[in-house]
Amino acid sequence: MKLYCLSGHPTLPCNVLKFKSTTIMLDCGLDMTSTLNFLPLPLVQSPRLSNLPGWSLKDGNAFLDKTELIDLSTVDVILISNYHCMMALPYITEHTGFTGTVYATEPTVQIGRLLMEELVNFIERVPKAQSASLWKNKDIQRLLPSPLKDAVEVSTWRRCYTMQEVNSALSKIQLVGYSQKIELFGAVQVTPLSSGYALGSSNWIIQSHYEKVSYVSGSSLLTTHPQPMDQASLKNSDVLVLTGLTQIPTANPDGMVGEFCSNLALTVRNGGNVLVPCYPSGVIYDLLECLYQYIDSAGLSNIPFYFISPVANSSLEFSQIFAEWLCHNKQTKVYLPEPPFPHAELIQTNKLRHYPSIHGDFSNDFRQPCVVFTGHPSLRFGDVVHFMELWGKSSLNTVIFTEPDFSYLEALAPYQPLAMKCIYCPIDTRLNFIQVSKLLKEVQLADSLVPMEIKPGISLATVSAVLHTKDNKHVLQPPPRPAPPTSGKKRKRASEDIPDCKVLKPLLSGSIPVEQFVQTLEKHGFSDVKVEDTAKGHIVLLQEAETLIQIEEDSTHIICDNDEMLRVRLRDLVLKFLQKF
């Protein structure tokens, strides 16, 4: 088995697994942080942005492609974990030699389509006066201002794909359901499991006749709108590939939602507007649900909420129809029947209004103060650029960042100096390190092993087992217990059947602090104790007992003449300073 990592982004993975004569790509996330190197794309000409020193995004060359590290024509299948991890799919299916099959759940495909459609719309609706590509030449690049002159591998940056390429890529996807077993060439079997992170998000089991590999990506143990994470199916894995952990482990999602609501309420009470740069699916559902519960108590009943995106209507509709992919509480609402998400009621009461763009109906309905949810979280394209320009000059207004994928300080850089308040409330429900440790304990491979920490960060456990080897497969099994002796027959030595199957003595670790050890000896009645230093350690002399204890870095010897009781007594005192495992 070989595993190749093609992504440098911690939460947007792209891995290739070679296992049992099959080559499997695990996710194809698109790292869009390179867009922060460019100036925003305003919907209308902005003199302020045009006059900024630096480099502008003239041709959309903002997306990093590392697929040259491996021949993608050798990839048999692509397994998609969630809609954020499929954004690079058109680059692979339309611009490489890949001819295999892509597997994903229906919500992942449909919401992934929305994210791609929004991205393409944001890029294509801004006309480009000219196209620039010569800047990628290394001799020219080094003359550019920072950060572009310091950017690496700019020759691999690609234009944004088109909707034609998106539709072609999505046509190659085969839809799967949770726990559905898919055979790959008779060599391995793959199965998607609920990961608890987003609608339709999956972890994957990749299993042969003898081995089980679990791929855990973008998972959550918190109770939000998706189905809960399936942990039981991960048990007895031989290999667990873990990726997509939160990069903000100290930011508690519940606490961040509370800060979001309180800062939003404070701003609108003071007559200001709130801008929330966001994706059109995911966290926005949870934010709207929290605001639904918060509006009346906070006195926000008359404040309009606007959701602006080319795919806003489709996103809100999809969230209501994927009932079987939701958590149990939301599934039961569907059968009452009630809408699983409360934003349906917000729309009916005109508290939440959605628009494809700032043009048309929005211009007529727009009133302030208000709250606007719109994209893109990078602040480099989309309707968010217009609102940053419109509201940035007033300290009454606030921009609240909830998406953790982009550095909010870098995102704000082209808009400085900025009078509006900036609040960072990143909401990320993905697994943190503490949750991962707990998860690993629950799905650990050997529940009979009890590791002991011998020093901070290092734990050890002993293993006594019989190794069975057959057909190049190696299996550790518990050793048989020695048979009890039978009357009238001489008992065979255990070593005649299985070597070393007797109960092993515990291993010892640690060091003996000589001064404390001497004090312990004196407390137990040993007097006239003398210590001598040697090249390898110390010798403790008990002159009255005519005994010496030789303490070295890797061994301890008790030397006394024909006094077993004394030796055992001293041994027990030595063991008090050592760990057993």
C-alpha positions as CSV (number, residue, x, y, z in Angstrom):
1,M,0.0,0.0,0.0
2,K,1.2,3.5,-0.9
3,L,-0.4,6.8,0.0
4,Y,0.5,10.1,-1.9
5,C,-0.6,13.5,-0.6
6,L,-1.3,16.0,-3.5
7,S,-2.6,18.9,-1.3
8,G,-0.8,21.2,0.9
9,H,-4.0,22.5,2.5
10,P,-4.9,20.9,5.8
11,T,-8.7,20.9,5.3
12,L,-8.9,20.5,1.5
13,P,-7.3,17.1,1.0
14,C,-6.4,15.3,-2.2
15,N,-4.7,12.0,-1.6
16,V,-4.0,9.0,-3.9
17,L,-4.0,5.5,-2.4
18,K,-2.5,2.5,-4.2
19,F,-4.0,-0.6,-2.7
20,K,-4.5,-4.1,-4.0
21,S,-3.8,-3.3,-7.7
22,T,-6.2,-0.3,-7.6
23,T,-5.4,3.4,-7.6
24,I,-7.9,5.5,-5.6
25,M,-8.0,9.3,-5.3
26,L,-9.4,10.4,-2.0
27,D,-11.0,13.8,-2.5
28,C,-9.9,16.6,-4.8
29,G,-10.2,19.8,-2.8
30,L,-9.4,23.1,-4.4
31,D,-7.1,25.5,-2.5
32,M,-8.4,29.0,-3.2
33,T,-6.2,30.8,-0.7
34,S,-4.0,31.9,-3.7
35,T,-6.8,34.4,-4.6
36,L,-5.8,36.4,-1.6
37,N,-2.7,37.5,-3.7
38,F,-5.0,39.4,-6.0
39,L,-7.2,42.5,-5.8
40,P,-11.0,42.1,-5.5
41,L,-13.2,42.0,-8.6
42,P,-15.9,44.7,-8.1
43,L,-19.2,44.5,-9.9
44,V,-18.9,48.1,-10.9
45,Q,-15.6,50.0,-11.6
46,S,-14.1,51.1,-8.3
47,P,-11.6,54.0,-8.6
48,R,-10.2,53.2,-5.2
49,L,-9.5,49.6,-6.0
50,S,-8.2,50.4,-9.4
51,N,-5.6,52.9,-8.0
52,L,-4.3,50.5,-5.4
53,P,-0.6,49.5,-6.0
54,G,-0.3,45.9,-6.6
55,W,-1.5,43.2,-9.0
56,S,-5.1,42.6,-10.1
57,L,-6.9,39.4,-10.9
58,K,-7.2,40.0,-14.7
59,D,-7.5,36.5,-16.0
60,G,-8.7,34.4,-13.1
61,N,-5.4,32.5,-12.7
62,A,-5.9,31.9,-9.0
63,F,-6.3,28.2,-8.6
64,L,-3.4,26.0,-7.7
65,D,-3.1,22.6,-9.5
66,K,-0.7,20.0,-8.1
67,T,-2.0,17.1,-10.2
68,E,1.3,16.9,-12.1
69,L,2.8,15.0,-9.2
70,I,1.1,11.8,-10.4
71,D,-0.2,10.4,-13.7
72,L,-3.9,10.8,-13.3
73,S,-4.6,8.4,-16.2
74,T,-3.7,5.6,-13.7
75,V,-6.4,6.6,-11.2
76,D,-9.3,4.1,-11.3
77,V,-11.8,5.9,-9.1
78,I,-12.3,9.1,-7.1
79,L,-14.0,9.0,-3.7
80,I,-15.5,12.3,-2.6
81,S,-16.0,13.0,1.2
82,N,-18.0,16.3,1.0
83,Y,-19.0,19.1,-1.3
84,H,-16.0,21.3,-0.3
85,C,-13.6,18.5,-1.3
86,M,-14.8,18.2,-4.9
87,M,-14.2,21.7,-6.1
88,A,-11.1,20.7,-8.2
89,L,-13.0,17.9,-10.0
90,P,-13.4,19.6,-13.4
91,Y,-9.7,20.2,-13.6
92,I,-9.1,16.4,-13.2
93,T,-11.9,15.0,-15.4
94,E,-11.6,17.6,-18.2
95,H,-7.9,18.4,-18.3
96,T,-6.1,15.1,-17.5
97,G,-6.1,11.5,-18.7
98,F,-8.5,10.4,-16.0
99,T,-11.1,8.1,-17.4
100,G,-12.4,6.4,-14.2
101,T,-15.5,6.7,-12.1
102,V,-16.3,9.2,-9.3
103,Y,-18.4,8.2,-6.3
104,A,-20.3,10.6,-4.1
105,T,-23.6,10.9,-2.3
106,E,-26.5,12.9,-3.9
107,P,-26.4,15.9,-1.5
108,T,-22.6,16.1,-2.0
109,V,-23.1,16.3,-5.8
110,Q,-26.0,18.7,-5.8
111,I,-24.6,21.1,-3.3
112,G,-21.1,20.8,-4.9
113,R,-22.8,21.8,-8.1
114,L,-24.2,24.9,-6.4
115,L,-20.7,25.9,-5.0
116,M,-19.1,25.5,-8.5
117,E,-22.0,27.4,-10.2
118,E,-21.6,30.3,-7.8
119,L,-17.8,30.4,-8.3
120,V,-18.1,30.4,-12.1
121,N,-20.8,33.0,-11.9
122,F,-18.8,35.3,-9.7
123,I,-15.7,35.1,-12.0
124,E,-17.5,35.2,-15.4
125,R,-19.9,38.1,-14.6
126,V,-17.0,40.6,-14.2
127,P,-15.7,41.5,-17.7
128,K,-12.0,41.4,-18.3
129,A,-10.5,44.1,-20.3
130,Q,-7.4,42.1,-21.0
131,S,-5.8,38.7,-20.2
132,A,-2.4,38.4,-18.6
133,S,-0.3,35.3,-18.5
134,L,3.3,36.4,-19.2
135,W,3.7,37.4,-15.6
136,K,4.1,33.7,-14.8
137,N,7.5,33.8,-16.4
138,K,10.0,33.6,-13.5
139,D,12.1,36.5,-14.9
140,I,9.0,38.7,-14.8
141,Q,7.5,37.3,-11.6
142,R,10.5,38.3,-9.5
143,L,9.9,42.0,-10.6
144,L,6.3,41.9,-9.3
145,P,5.3,43.3,-5.9
146,S,4.8,41.1,-2.9
147,P,3.2,38.6,-2.4
148,L,3.2,37.6,-6.1
149,K,6.9,37.7,-6.5
150,D,7.3,35.3,-3.6
151,A,4.6,32.9,-4.8
152,V,5.7,29.4,-5.7
153,E,4.7,27.2,-8.6
154,V,2.7,30.0,-10.3
155,S,3.0,28.1,-13.6
156,T,0.6,25.5,-12.2
157,W,-2.1,28.2,-11.4
158,R,-5.2,27.6,-13.6
159,R,-8.1,29.7,-14.9
160,C,-11.4,29.1,-13.3
161,Y,-13.4,26.3,-15.1
162,T,-16.6,27.0,-17.1
163,M,-20.1,25.7,-16.4
164,Q,-19.8,23.4,-19.4
165,E,-16.7,21.8,-17.8
166,V,-18.6,21.6,-14.5
167,N,-21.6,19.8,-16.0
168,S,-19.3,17.4,-17.9
169,A,-17.4,16.6,-14.7
170,L,-20.5,16.0,-12.7
171,S,-21.9,13.6,-15.3
172,K,-19.1,11.2,-14.5
173,I,-20.2,10.9,-10.9
174,Q,-22.0,7.7,-9.7
175,L,-24.4,8.4,-6.8
176,V,-24.1,6.2,-3.7
177,G,-25.8,5.9,-0.3
178,Y,-24.5,5.3,3.2
179,S,-23.4,1.8,3.9
180,Q,-23.7,0.9,0.2
181,K,-20.9,-1.6,-0.8
182,I,-19.3,-0.9,-4.2
183,E,-17.0,-3.5,-5.8
184,L,-13.9,-2.2,-7.5
185,F,-12.6,-4.8,-10.1
186,G,-13.1,-7.6,-7.6
187,A,-10.0,-6.4,-5.7
188,V,-11.5,-4.1,-3.1
189,Q,-14.8,-3.0,-1.8
190,V,-15.5,0.7,-0.9
191,T,-18.4,1.8,1.4
192,P,-19.4,5.4,2.4
193,L,-20.3,6.2,6.0
194,S,-21.9,9.3,7.5
195,S,-19.2,11.6,8.8
196,G,-21.5,14.0,10.6
197,Y,-19.9,17.2,9.1
198,A,-22.3,18.3,6.2
199,L,-25.3,17.1,4.2
200,G,-24.2,13.9,2.6
201,S,-20.6,14.1,3.9
202,S,-18.9,10.7,4.0
203,N,-16.0,8.8,5.4
204,W,-14.9,5.7,3.4
205,I,-14.1,2.1,4.2
206,I,-11.7,0.5,1.6
207,Q,-11.6,-3.2,2.3
208,S,-10.0,-6.3,0.7
209,H,-10.5,-9.9,1.8
210,Y,-7.9,-9.4,4.6
211,E,-7.3,-5.7,5.2
212,K,-9.4,-2.8,6.1
213,V,-8.4,0.8,5.4
214,S,-10.6,3.7,6.8
215,Y,-10.4,7.2,5.3
216,V,-11.7,9.8,7.8
217,S,-12.0,13.3,6.3
218,G,-14.0,16.3,7.4
219,S,-15.9,14.6,10.3
220,S,-17.8,16.0,13.2
221,L,-19.0,14.5,16.5
222,L,-21.2,17.6,17.3
223,T,-24.9,17.5,16.9
224,T,-25.8,19.8,14.0
225,H,-28.1,19.2,11.0
226,P,-26.4,16.3,9.2
227,Q,-26.7,12.6,10.2
228,P,-24.4,11.8,13.1
229,M,-21.0,10.3,12.4
230,D,-20.9,6.5,12.0
231,Q,-18.1,5.5,14.4
232,A,-18.9,1.8,14.9
233,S,-18.1,0.9,11.3
234,L,-14.5,2.2,11.7
235,K,-13.7,-0.4,14.3
236,N,-11.2,-3.2,13.4
237,S,-9.4,-1.0,10.8
238,D,-5.9,-2.0,9.9
239,V,-5.0,1.5,8.7
240,L,-6.8,4.7,9.4
241,V,-6.1,7.7,7.2
242,L,-7.1,10.9,9.0
243,T,-7.3,14.3,7.5
244,G,-9.4,17.5,7.5
245,L,-9.1,18.3,11.2
246,T,-10.1,21.7,12.4
247,Q,-7.3,24.3,12.3
248,I,-9.0,26.4,15.1
249,P,-9.3,23.8,18.0
250,T,-9.7,26.5,20.6
251,A,-12.7,28.1,18.9
252,N,-15.7,26.3,20.4
253,P,-18.5,26.3,17.8
254,D,-21.2,27.0,20.3
255,G,-19.3,29.9,21.8
256,M,-18.6,31.3,18.3
257,V,-22.3,31.2,17.4
258,G,-23.1,33.1,20.6
259,E,-20.6,35.8,19.8
260,F,-21.9,36.0,16.3
261,C,-25.5,36.6,17.5
262,S,-24.5,39.1,20.2
263,N,-22.3,41.2,17.9
264,L,-24.9,41.1,15.2
265,A,-27.6,42.3,17.6
266,L,-25.3,45.1,19.0
267,T,-24.6,46.4,15.5
268,V,-28.2,46.6,14.2
269,R,-29.5,48.1,17.5
270,N,-27.0,51.0,17.0
271,G,-28.3,51.5,13.4
272,G,-25.5,49.7,11.6
273,N,-25.5,46.9,9.0
274,V,-24.0,43.5,9.3
275,L,-22.1,41.7,6.5
276,V,-21.5,38.0,6.7
277,P,-19.2,36.6,4.0
278,C,-20.2,33.0,3.6
279,Y,-20.6,29.9,1.3
280,P,-24.2,29.3,0.1
281,S,-24.5,26.1,2.0
282,G,-23.4,24.6,5.3
283,V,-22.8,26.8,8.3
284,I,-25.4,29.3,6.9
285,Y,-28.2,26.8,7.7
286,D,-27.1,26.7,11.4
287,L,-26.7,30.4,11.6
288,L,-30.2,31.1,10.3
289,E,-31.6,28.5,12.7
290,C,-29.9,30.2,15.6
291,L,-31.1,33.6,14.5
292,Y,-34.6,32.2,14.2
293,Q,-34.5,31.4,17.9
294,Y,-32.7,34.7,18.8
295,I,-34.6,37.3,16.8
296,D,-37.6,38.0,19.0
297,S,-35.7,37.9,22.3
298,A,-33.1,40.2,21.0
299,G,-35.6,42.7,19.5
300,L,-34.6,42.0,15.9
301,S,-38.1,41.2,14.5
302,N,-38.1,44.2,12.2
303,I,-34.6,43.8,10.9
304,P,-34.5,42.3,7.3
305,F,-32.1,39.4,6.5
306,Y,-30.8,39.1,3.0
307,F,-29.2,36.0,1.4
308,I,-27.6,37.0,-1.9
309,S,-26.2,34.3,-4.2
310,P,-26.8,33.1,-7.7
311,V,-27.7,29.8,-6.1
312,A,-29.5,31.1,-2.9
313,N,-32.9,29.8,-3.9
314,S,-31.6,26.3,-4.9
315,S,-29.5,26.0,-1.7
316,L,-32.5,26.8,0.6
317,E,-34.7,24.4,-1.3
318,F,-32.1,21.6,-1.3
319,S,-31.7,21.9,2.5
320,Q,-35.4,21.1,2.9
321,I,-35.7,18.1,0.5
322,F,-32.7,15.9,1.6
323,A,-34.6,14.6,4.6
324,E,-33.0,11.1,4.7
325,W,-29.5,12.8,5.1
326,L,-30.5,14.9,8.1
327,C,-30.2,14.2,11.8
328,H,-33.0,12.3,13.5
329,N,-34.8,15.3,14.9
330,K,-35.0,17.0,11.6
331,Q,-36.1,13.8,9.8
332,T,-39.1,13.5,12.2
333,K,-40.2,17.0,11.3
334,V,-40.5,16.0,7.6
335,Y,-43.1,13.3,8.4
336,L,-45.3,15.6,10.6
337,P,-45.1,17.4,8.0
338,E,-43.0,20.4,8.9
339,P,-40.0,21.9,7.2
340,P,-36.8,20.5,8.9
341,F,-35.2,23.9,8.9
342,P,-36.8,27.0,10.4
343,H,-35.6,29.3,7.6
344,A,-38.7,28.2,5.7
345,E,-40.8,30.2,8.2
346,L,-38.4,33.1,8.1
347,I,-39.0,33.2,4.3
348,Q,-42.8,33.0,4.7
349,T,-42.8,35.9,7.1
350,N,-40.5,38.0,4.9
351,K,-37.8,38.1,7.6
352,L,-35.4,36.3,5.3
353,R,-35.3,37.3,1.6
354,H,-33.1,35.7,-1.0
355,Y,-31.8,37.2,-4.3
356,P,-29.5,36.0,-7.1
357,S,-27.6,39.3,-7.1
358,I,-27.7,42.9,-5.9
359,H,-29.4,43.9,-9.2
360,G,-33.1,43.7,-10.0
361,D,-35.5,43.1,-7.1
362,F,-33.0,43.5,-4.4
363,S,-32.4,47.2,-5.4
364,N,-36.1,47.8,-4.9
365,D,-36.5,45.9,-1.6
366,F,-33.3,46.9,0.1
367,R,-33.6,48.8,3.3
368,Q,-31.2,49.5,6.2
369,P,-30.2,48.6,8.9
370,C,-30.0,45.0,7.7
371,V,-28.0,41.7,7.8
372,V,-26.6,40.4,4.5
373,F,-25.3,36.9,3.9
374,T,-23.3,36.7,0.7
375,G,-20.1,35.4,-0.9
376,H,-17.3,34.9,-1.4
377,P,-15.5,34.4,2.0
378,S,-12.2,35.4,0.4
379,L,-13.6,38.9,-0.2
380,R,-12.0,38.8,-3.7
381,F,-15.2,38.3,-5.9
382,G,-18.9,38.1,-5.5
383,D,-21.4,40.5,-4.2
384,V,-19.5,40.8,-0.9
385,V,-17.0,43.1,-2.7
386,H,-19.8,45.7,-3.4
387,F,-20.9,45.7,0.3
388,M,-17.3,46.0,1.6
389,E,-17.0,49.1,-0.6
390,L,-20.5,50.4,0.3
391,W,-20.3,49.9,4.1
392,G,-16.6,50.0,4.8
393,K,-16.4,53.7,5.5
394,S,-18.8,53.7,8.5
395,S,-17.9,52.5,12.0
396,L,-21.6,51.7,12.6
397,N,-21.3,48.7,10.3
398,T,-19.7,45.3,11.1
399,V,-18.3,42.5,9.0
400,I,-18.4,39.1,10.8
401,F,-16.2,36.3,9.5
402,T,-17.6,32.8,10.2
403,E,-15.8,30.7,7.6
404,P,-12.3,29.5,8.8
405,D,-10.8,28.7,5.4
406,F,-9.3,32.2,4.8
407,S,-7.2,34.5,6.9
408,Y,-9.5,37.4,7.6
409,L,-6.6,39.8,8.0
410,E,-5.4,39.0,4.5
411,A,-8.9,39.1,3.1
412,L,-9.3,42.7,4.5
413,A,-6.0,44.0,3.3
414,P,-7.1,45.6,0.0
415,Y,-10.0,47.4,1.8
416,Q,-7.8,49.2,4.3
417,P,-8.1,51.8,5.8
418,L,-11.4,50.4,7.0
419,A,-13.8,52.1,9.4
420,M,-16.3,49.3,9.8
421,K,-15.8,46.9,12.7
422,C,-14.4,43.4,12.0
423,I,-15.4,40.4,14.1
424,Y,-13.8,37.0,13.7
425,C,-16.1,34.2,14.9
426,P,-14.9,31.1,12.9
427,I,-17.3,28.3,13.2
428,D,-15.8,24.9,12.4
429,T,-17.4,21.7,13.6
430,R,-14.7,19.4,12.3
431,L,-12.9,17.1,14.7
432,N,-10.3,18.6,17.0
433,F,-7.3,16.8,18.5
434,I,-9.0,15.9,21.7
435,Q,-12.0,14.4,19.9
436,V,-9.6,12.5,17.6
437,S,-7.8,11.0,20.6
438,K,-11.2,9.9,22.0
439,L,-12.2,8.5,18.6
440,L,-9.0,6.5,18.3
441,K,-9.5,4.9,21.7
442,E,-13.0,3.9,20.7
443,V,-12.0,2.3,17.4
444,Q,-8.6,1.1,18.5
445,L,-7.3,-2.0,16.9
446,A,-6.3,-3.9,20.1
447,D,-8.6,-3.3,23.1
448,S,-6.5,-5.7,25.2
449,L,-3.4,-3.4,25.0
450,V,-3.1,-0.9,27.8
451,P,-0.4,1.7,27.0
452,M,1.4,3.4,29.8
453,E,3.0,6.8,29.6
454,I,6.7,6.5,30.4
455,K,7.5,10.1,29.6
456,P,5.3,13.0,28.3
457,G,4.0,12.1,24.9
458,I,5.5,8.6,24.8
459,S,3.5,5.5,25.8
460,L,4.4,1.9,25.5
461,A,2.6,-1.4,25.8
462,T,3.9,-5.0,25.8
463,V,2.6,-7.6,23.4
464,S,2.7,-11.4,24.0
465,A,1.3,-13.2,21.0
466,V,1.7,-16.0,18.5
467,L,2.5,-15.0,15.0
468,H,0.7,-16.9,12.3
469,T,2.0,-16.5,8.8
470,K,0.1,-17.9,5.8
471,D,-0.1,-16.7,2.1
472,N,2.1,-13.8,3.0
473,K,-0.4,-12.7,5.6
474,H,0.7,-12.1,9.2
475,V,-1.7,-12.3,12.1
476,L,-1.0,-11.9,15.8
477,Q,-3.1,-14.1,18.0
478,P,-3.3,-14.5,21.8
479,P,-1.0,-17.3,23.0
480,P,-2.6,-20.4,24.4
481,R,-2.7,-20.8,28.1
482,P,-0.4,-23.7,29.5
483,A,-2.4,-26.8,30.2
484,P,-2.9,-27.7,33.9
485,P,-0.8,-30.7,35.1
486,T,-2.6,-34.0,35.0
487,S,-2.2,-36.7,37.7
488,G,0.1,-39.6,36.9
489,K,1.7,-37.9,33.9
490,K,4.7,-35.6,33.7
491,R,3.6,-32.2,32.5
492,K,5.3,-31.0,29.3
493,R,7.2,-27.9,29.5
494,A,5.3,-25.0,27.9
495,S,8.3,-24.3,25.7
496,E,7.9,-27.7,24.0
497,D,4.7,-26.4,22.4
498,I,4.8,-22.7,22.1
499,P,8.1,-20.8,23.1
500,D,7.7,-18.2,25.8
501,C,4.0,-18.7,26.3
502,K,4.3,-18.5,30.0
503,V,3.2,-15.3,31.8
504,L,5.9,-12.7,31.2
505,K,7.3,-10.6,33.9
506,P,6.5,-6.9,33.6
507,L,9.0,-4.6,32.0
508,L,10.4,-1.8,34.0
509,S,11.2,1.8,33.1
510,G,12.3,4.9,34.8
511,S,15.4,6.0,36.8
512,I,16.2,5.7,40.5
513,P,17.0,9.0,42.2
514,V,19.9,8.1,44.4
515,E,19.4,10.6,47.2
516,Q,15.7,9.7,47.6
517,F,16.6,6.0,47.4
518,V,19.1,6.4,50.3
519,Q,16.5,8.2,52.4
520,T,14.1,5.4,51.7
521,L,16.7,2.8,52.9
522,E,17.3,4.8,56.1
523,K,13.6,4.9,56.8
524,H,13.4,1.1,56.5
525,G,16.1,0.6,59.1
526,F,19.3,0.5,57.0
527,S,22.1,2.5,58.5
528,D,25.6,3.3,57.5
529,V,24.6,3.7,53.8
530,K,27.4,4.9,51.6
531,V,27.2,6.0,47.9
532,E,30.1,5.8,45.4
533,D,30.0,7.3,41.9
534,T,31.2,5.1,39.0
535,A,31.7,5.8,35.3
536,K,28.3,4.1,34.5
537,G,26.3,5.2,37.5
538,H,26.4,4.7,41.3
539,I,27.1,2.0,43.9
540,V,25.1,2.0,47.1
541,L,26.9,0.2,49.9
542,L,25.1,-1.2,52.9
543,Q,28.1,-1.8,55.1
544,E,26.4,-3.5,58.0
545,A,24.5,-5.9,55.8
546,E,27.6,-6.5,53.6
547,T,25.5,-5.7,50.5
548,L,25.8,-3.5,47.6
549,I,23.3,-2.2,45.0
550,Q,24.8,-1.3,41.6
551,I,22.6,1.3,39.8
552,E,23.4,2.0,36.2
553,E,21.4,3.7,33.4
554,D,20.0,0.4,31.9
555,S,20.3,-2.0,34.8
556,T,20.2,-2.4,38.6
557,H,22.0,-5.3,40.5
558,I,21.5,-6.3,44.2
559,I,24.5,-8.3,45.4
560,C,24.3,-10.0,48.8
561,D,25.6,-13.3,50.1
562,N,23.0,-16.1,50.7
563,D,20.3,-13.8,52.1
564,E,17.3,-14.1,49.8
565,M,14.9,-12.4,52.2
566,L,17.2,-9.3,52.3
567,R,17.5,-9.3,48.4
568,V,13.7,-9.4,48.0
569,R,13.2,-6.7,50.6
570,L,15.7,-4.4,48.7
571,R,14.2,-5.3,45.4
572,D,10.8,-4.1,46.5
573,L,12.3,-0.8,47.6
574,V,13.9,-0.4,44.2
575,L,10.7,-1.2,42.4
576,K,8.9,1.7,44.2
577,F,10.9,4.1,42.0
578,L,10.2,2.3,38.7
579,Q,7.2,2.0,36.3
580,K,5.8,-1.4,35.3
581,F,4.2,-2.2,32.0
